[in-house]
Amino acid sequence: MDWQLKDGRIKTFDNQFCFGYTISVYPVDNPMIVQRCDSGDKSTLGWSIVNRVSIRSGEGDLCVDIAGPVYDDGNPIIAYRCHGGENQQWILPSGWGCQT
């Protein structure tokens, strides 16, 4: 499945599915989920690219993060408090609308 950042949402090219997160007790891990873009869930809104590597929520304090200190197949992707660590840095395709 190919993804794009468009209109503040991380969504599939057919605009049907968006990345969002389930809200748990902050700052505990907030699991990332794929859901229909028309679900009305505000967790899919407001994503932006910061410094060409971080994907930050509209709230500004959560970033897309690989859970845990060790990278391994099957590690969950979560929304977690932004801290700038390697597990929050992404190689993004050109055209994802970078913000510095």
GROMACS elastic network, one bead per residue, 0.5 to 0.9 nm:
[ bonds ]
;  ai    aj funct       b0    kb
    1    12     6  0.69342   500
    1    13     6  0.84676   500
    2    11     6  0.83866   500
    2    12     6  0.58045   500
    2    13     6  0.63902   500
    3    10     6  0.65507   500
    3    11     6  0.53757   500
    3    13     6  0.60128   500
    3    18     6  0.86824   500
    4     9     6  0.80023   500
    4    10     6  0.55996   500
    4    11     6  0.54474   500
    4    12     6  0.61582   500
    4    13     6  0.63936   500
    4    93     6  0.87714   500
    4    95     6  0.84242   500
    4    96     6  0.64729   500
    5     8     6  0.64234   500
    5     9     6  0.55268   500
    5    11     6  0.63336   500
    5    12     6  0.87406   500
    5    47     6  0.77851   500
    5    48     6  0.78641   500
    5    49     6  0.87675   500
    5    95     6  0.84868   500
    5    96     6  0.54875   500
    5    97     6  0.72699   500
    6     9     6  0.53955   500
    6    10     6  0.64908   500
    6    11     6  0.70897   500
    6    96     6  0.77930   500
    6    97     6  0.83389   500
    7    10     6  0.84383   500
    7    45     6  0.83047   500
    7    46     6  0.79086   500
    7    47     6  0.86604   500
    8    44     6  0.82431   500
    8    45     6  0.57244   500
    8    48     6  0.63150   500
    8    58     6  0.81633   500
    9    18     6  0.66452   500
    9    19     6  0.73111   500
    9    20     6  0.86427   500
    9    37     6  0.85726   500
    9    44     6  0.59159   500
    9    45     6  0.53303   500
    9    46     6  0.62117   500
    9    47     6  0.56670   500
    9    48     6  0.81760   500
   10    17     6  0.85188   500
   10    18     6  0.55563   500
   10    19     6  0.54477   500
   10    20     6  0.81604   500
   10    44     6  0.73652   500
   10    45     6  0.83173   500
   10    47     6  0.69928   500
   10    48     6  0.89862   500
   11    14     6  0.80175   500
   11    15     6  0.58403   500
   11    16     6  0.72513   500
   11    17     6  0.55504   500
   11    19     6  0.62983   500
   11    34     6  0.89300   500
   11    37     6  0.75609   500
   11    44     6  0.88382   500
   12    15     6  0.51835   500
   12    16     6  0.63685   500
   12    17     6  0.55731   500
   12    18     6  0.65746   500
   12    19     6  0.88387   500
   13    16     6  0.78909   500
   13    17     6  0.86931   500
   14    17     6  0.78590   500
   15    18     6  0.75780   500
   15    36     6  0.87531   500
   15    37     6  0.70694   500
   16    35     6  0.84164   500
   16    36     6  0.57210   500
   16    37     6  0.56215   500
   16    38     6  0.76166   500
   17    34     6  0.63787   500
   17    35     6  0.54076   500
   17    37     6  0.50447   500
   17    38     6  0.82743   500
   18    33     6  0.82691   500
   18    34     6  0.56443   500
   18    35     6  0.55094   500
   18    36     6  0.59711   500
   18    37     6  0.50404   500
   18    38     6  0.88001   500
   18    44     6  0.62394   500
   19    32     6  0.67464   500
   19    33     6  0.58176   500
   19    35     6  0.65848   500
   19    36     6  0.87409   500
   19    37     6  0.83278   500
   19    43     6  0.82106   500
   19    44     6  0.57678   500
   19    45     6  0.89346   500
   20    31     6  0.85356   500
   20    32     6  0.56393   500
   20    33     6  0.52837   500
   20    34     6  0.62328   500
   20    35     6  0.70460   500
   20    41     6  0.79627   500
   20    42     6  0.81214   500
   20    45     6  0.78211   500
   20    79     6  0.85754   500
   21    30     6  0.59413   500
   21    31     6  0.54884   500
   21    33     6  0.53269   500
   21    34     6  0.81545   500
   21    43     6  0.57950   500
   21    44     6  0.72801   500
   21    78     6  0.72634   500
   21    79     6  0.64436   500
   22    30     6  0.54732   500
   22    31     6  0.56370   500
   22    32     6  0.65383   500
   22    33     6  0.70248   500
   22    43     6  0.75642   500
   22    78     6  0.89715   500
   22    79     6  0.85201   500
   23    26     6  0.78950   500
   23    29     6  0.85417   500
   23    30     6  0.55382   500
   23    31     6  0.77992   500
   23    43     6  0.82673   500
   23    79     6  0.88994   500
   24    27     6  0.78903   500
   24    28     6  0.64278   500
   24    29     6  0.70456   500
   24    30     6  0.56903   500
   24    31     6  0.84517   500
   25    28     6  0.56253   500
   25    29     6  0.81542   500
   25    30     6  0.82303   500
   26    29     6  0.76080   500
   26    30     6  0.80579   500
   26    80     6  0.84910   500
   26    81     6  0.83475   500
   27    30     6  0.80181   500
   27    62     6  0.89347   500
   27    80     6  0.66666   500
   27    81     6  0.62705   500
   28    80     6  0.72927   500
   28    81     6  0.86108   500
   29    67     6  0.77846   500
   29    78     6  0.60760   500
   29    79     6  0.65009   500
   29    80     6  0.57594   500
   29    81     6  0.86210   500
   30    77     6  0.87793   500
   30    78     6  0.52968   500
   30    80     6  0.63392   500
   31    76     6  0.72862   500
   31    77     6  0.64791   500
   31    79     6  0.62675   500
   31    80     6  0.87283   500
   32    64     6  0.80434   500
   32    76     6  0.79207   500
   32    77     6  0.57594   500
   32    79     6  0.61997   500
   33    77     6  0.86627   500
   33    78     6  0.85120   500
   34    37     6  0.88740   500
   35    38     6  0.85344   500
   35    39     6  0.72406   500
   35    41     6  0.88267   500
   35    44     6  0.85288   500
   36    39     6  0.54487   500
   36    40     6  0.86856   500
   37    40     6  0.72611   500
   37    41     6  0.80372   500
   37    44     6  0.74199   500
   38    41     6  0.79473   500
   39    42     6  0.87877   500
   40    43     6  0.88931   500
   40    44     6  0.85121   500
   41    44     6  0.62353   500
   41    45     6  0.79891   500
   42    45     6  0.53955   500
   42    46     6  0.84549   500
   43    46     6  0.81204   500
   43    57     6  0.81871   500
   43    58     6  0.85699   500
   44    47     6  0.75796   500
   44    57     6  0.86059   500
   45    57     6  0.75936   500
   45    58     6  0.66019   500
   46    56     6  0.82301   500
   46    57     6  0.57531   500
   46    59     6  0.75786   500
   46    60     6  0.89499   500
   47    55     6  0.65597   500
   47    56     6  0.54944   500
   47    58     6  0.53642   500
   47    59     6  0.86692   500
   47    60     6  0.87435   500
   47    63     6  0.88650   500
   48    54     6  0.81760   500
   48    55     6  0.57038   500
   48    56     6  0.53564   500
   48    57     6  0.65595   500
   48    58     6  0.72221   500
   48    97     6  0.80868   500
   48    98     6  0.76445   500
   48    99     6  0.71939   500
   49    52     6  0.59537   500
   49    53     6  0.67499   500
   49    54     6  0.56418   500
   49    56     6  0.62752   500
   49    96     6  0.77686   500
   49    97     6  0.70239   500
   49    98     6  0.51544   500
   49    99     6  0.54030   500
   49   100     6  0.77726   500
   50    53     6  0.62425   500
   50    54     6  0.51382   500
   50    55     6  0.63753   500
   50    56     6  0.68566   500
   50    98     6  0.66331   500
   50    99     6  0.51269   500
   50   100     6  0.54323   500
   51    54     6  0.65644   500
   51    98     6  0.72338   500
   51    99     6  0.61974   500
   52    55     6  0.85004   500
   52    89     6  0.87050   500
   52    90     6  0.81987   500
   52    91     6  0.81648   500
   52    92     6  0.74883   500
   52    97     6  0.88011   500
   52    98     6  0.54547   500
   52    99     6  0.66509   500
   52   100     6  0.67265   500
   53    88     6  0.77684   500
   53    91     6  0.63292   500
   53    92     6  0.69520   500
   53    98     6  0.85261   500
   54    63     6  0.68284   500
   54    64     6  0.73482   500
   54    65     6  0.89545   500
   54    82     6  0.86994   500
   54    84     6  0.75941   500
   54    88     6  0.60002   500
   54    89     6  0.52348   500
   54    90     6  0.62678   500
   55    62     6  0.86015   500
   55    63     6  0.55215   500
   55    64     6  0.56014   500
   55    65     6  0.86349   500
   55    88     6  0.76795   500
   55    89     6  0.79646   500
   55    90     6  0.77956   500
   56    59     6  0.79698   500
   56    60     6  0.60035   500
   56    61     6  0.72472   500
   56    62     6  0.58595   500
   56    64     6  0.66373   500
   56    79     6  0.87697   500
   56    82     6  0.76572   500
   57    60     6  0.52589   500
   57    61     6  0.68594   500
   57    62     6  0.54179   500
   57    63     6  0.60058   500
   57    64     6  0.80082   500
   57    79     6  0.82480   500
   58    61     6  0.81324   500
   58    62     6  0.82168   500
   59    62     6  0.67967   500
   60    63     6  0.78829   500
   60    82     6  0.81934   500
   61    80     6  0.79669   500
   61    81     6  0.55399   500
   61    82     6  0.56496   500
   62    65     6  0.87732   500
   62    79     6  0.56298   500
   62    82     6  0.52341   500
   63    78     6  0.81055   500
   63    79     6  0.53175   500
   63    80     6  0.54672   500
   63    81     6  0.61692   500
   63    82     6  0.50845   500
   63    83     6  0.82924   500
   63    84     6  0.88078   500
   63    88     6  0.67387   500
   64    77     6  0.68884   500
   64    78     6  0.58682   500
   64    80     6  0.65743   500
   64    81     6  0.88797   500
   64    82     6  0.82574   500
   64    87     6  0.85789   500
   64    88     6  0.60421   500
   64    89     6  0.85033   500
   64    90     6  0.89282   500
   65    68     6  0.88824   500
   65    76     6  0.85526   500
   65    77     6  0.56939   500
   65    78     6  0.52198   500
   65    79     6  0.58325   500
   65    80     6  0.61083   500
   65    81     6  0.86923   500
   65    82     6  0.83780   500
   65    85     6  0.88250   500
   65    86     6  0.88873   500
   65    87     6  0.55750   500
   65    89     6  0.79270   500
   66    69     6  0.82888   500
   66    70     6  0.88864   500
   66    71     6  0.75503   500
   66    75     6  0.65632   500
   66    76     6  0.61245   500
   66    78     6  0.62056   500
   66    79     6  0.85916   500
   66    80     6  0.89240   500
   66    86     6  0.89697   500
   66    87     6  0.51830   500
   66    88     6  0.66718   500
   67    70     6  0.82276   500
   67    71     6  0.82817   500
   67    75     6  0.61790   500
   67    76     6  0.56523   500
   67    77     6  0.60153   500
   67    78     6  0.63052   500
   67    79     6  0.89923   500
   67    80     6  0.85531   500
   67    87     6  0.75163   500
   68    71     6  0.73660   500
   68    75     6  0.76262   500
   68    76     6  0.86057   500
   68    87     6  0.80998   500
   69    87     6  0.75394   500
   70    75     6  0.85724   500
   70    87     6  0.87990   500
   71    74     6  0.88053   500
   71    75     6  0.67928   500
   71    87     6  0.81073   500
   72    75     6  0.57010   500
   73    76     6  0.89838   500
   79    82     6  0.86420   500
   80    83     6  0.86054   500
   80    88     6  0.89169   500
   82    85     6  0.82258   500
   82    88     6  0.76588   500
   83    88     6  0.77577   500
   84    87     6  0.80054   500
   84    88     6  0.60343   500
   84    89     6  0.71844   500
   85    88     6  0.54898   500
   85    89     6  0.69078   500
   86    89     6  0.52194   500
   86    90     6  0.83852   500
   87    90     6  0.80763   500
   92    95     6  0.85719   500
   92    96     6  0.68797   500
   92    98     6  0.89805   500
   93    96     6  0.62059   500
   94    97     6  0.77224   500
   94    98     6  0.85809   500
   95    98     6  0.77864   500
